[in-house]
Amino acid sequence: MRSQLYNYYKNTIIRDLIREFRYENIHQVPKIVKININRGLGQDGQNSKVLENNVNEIALITGQKPIITYAKKSISGFKIREKTPIGIAVTLRKEKMYIFLEKLIHLALPRIRDFRGINTSSFDGRGNYNLGIKEQLIFPEIEYDKIDKIRGLDINIVTTALNDLEAKRLLTLLGMPFRKNSL
């Protein structure tokens, strides 16, 4: 079963983008390739219980088990030794990607306190969008009583768009709630 967002992209958004940007080939139409979600843990990663809780939390949010990232070298200023866990990351593709994006747009982002839209200055110049979330409680799967500490996460949406304008239009048509007065 396909997600409703993917069906909407296939049936409506592709046609709208071809009309708007005058693409000559359907393969020129921008699409979302993958969504990367990661969380840095710092010194909390050395505590196995905290690490396990964070892995379970990200797995609940994304529907896919994340990998643990390790320090490549020791940094004494941050009290980090080589090969100690410092973060977790997950890459979503295809169906899970669209399901997560649908949940992010329609359920999680509207739950942010005083939400007025997301910033459009977070495009990277190559058509990819980066979004930082300050607390995991905006996701409906997370129960307030079961978290030990409020932590954020980074979301990176990778598209095939050639520039930020095309990527912004694609994400706007998908329903991403951008602020009205920017870009």
N, C-alpha and C positions, 0 to 999 in steps of 0.2 A: 504494500500500500504506500503510495506516494504522499508526501506532505502537501497540504493545501497551498503553501507558499511556493513550492516547486511547480505545481500545476498552474498557479497564477502566473509565474515567471514564463513558463513555456507557452501558455495560451494568450497572454495579454502583453506582458512587459516586452518580450522580444519584438513583437509587432510595433509597439509604441517607440522603442529605441531605434528601430530601422527607419521609421517615418521621421523621427526627430533629428537623427544624426546622418541620415541618408547613406546608410551602409549599403554597399553593393552585394555583399555576401553575408549570409547568415552567420558565418564563423567570425565575422568582425564584431558581432554584438558582444558587449562585455558580459561576463558571467562571474559568479563567485567560485573560486577554485577550492579554497579551504578556509577554515577558521582555526586559529591557534589561540589557546587559552593557557595562561601560565600564572603562577603565583610564586613569588620569592619568599622564602621562609627565614633566611638569615640564620641566626643562632638557634632559632626554634627547631630547625631541621635536625639538630643533633639529638633532640629528645624523640625517641622512637614512638611514643604514644601520640605526641603532637603531630608527627609526620604521618602516622597512620590515620589520624582524624582528618587531616587535610586531604590526603589521598581519597578517603571515603567521601568527603564533602564535594570535591571536584568531580568524582565519579557520579555522585547523585545529580549534580547540576548538568553535566554533559551527557550522561548515559554511556560513558566510555571510561575505562580505567586509565588514569594518567601515568606517565613515566616519571621517575625521580631523577632530577638533574643533580650532578655532583660537581664540587669545586675542582677546577683543573689545576690550580696551584694554591699554595698556602699564602694567606695574607694576615700577618700578625696584627695589623691595626684593627682588623675586624674580627680577630680571634677565630679565624677559619683555617682549618687544616686541609691539605690536599685530600681529595676523594671523600669528603664529608657531604652529606646531602644538604643542598641549599635552596632547592625549589622543586616544583612539580609542573609538568606541562602536558597538554593533550592537543592533538591535531584532529579536527573533525573534517570529514569529507562526505560528499554525496548526501544520502538521506539523513544521517545524523546531523550534518551541518545545517540543513534546512529546518529540521525539527528544533535544533537549538536556537537558530536565528528567529524563528517564529515565536518561541517562548521568550526570548530576550526582548523582542519588539513589543509583543502584546501583553506579556505578564510582568516581566521584571522591571523594565525601564519606567513604566507608569507608577511603580511602587516606590520610586525614589522620592524622598521628601522635597517639596518645593521644586518639582521637576518642570523645567521650561523648555526642554529639548536638549539634544546633545550638540556639542561644539563641532563646527565644520572645519576648524583649523587643524584637525588631527589627521588630515590626509598627508601622505608622504611624498607627493609629487609624481608618483608612478601609479596612482589609482588604488592604493591600499589604504584602509582605514584602521586607526588604532583607538581603542576605547578603554579607559581605566575606570574600574568600578571600585568604590571605596569600601563597600561592605557587602558580604555575601547574603545578608538577610533579605535582599530584594527578590531572591529566587524562591518560588513557592515550596520547593522541596526541603529547604533548610528550616529546621525548627529552632526557635530562639533558645529553648532550654538546653539543647544538646550541643551548643557551641561553647568553646572555652574562651575564645577571643575573637573580636571582630577583625577580619582581615579582608583585604581587597584582592582583586585579580585583574589581569590585563587581557583584553580581547583584541586580536588582530584579524581583520577580515581581508583576505587576499583575493583580488579580482584580476581579470584579464584586461581591464580598462587601460587605455594608453595614457590617460591623464586624469586629473582630479575631477574635472567637470563631468566626464562620462561616468566615473565611479559614483559621484554624488547623485547623479540622476538615477543610476541603477538602484542605489540604496534607498533613495527617496521613493521610487516606484515600488520597491519591496515593502515600504512602510516605515522605514527608519525615521524617527521623529527628530529632525534637525531643527535648530533654532531658526526663526524666521528671518532675522536681520543679518545673516552672515553668508559670505561667499556667493 
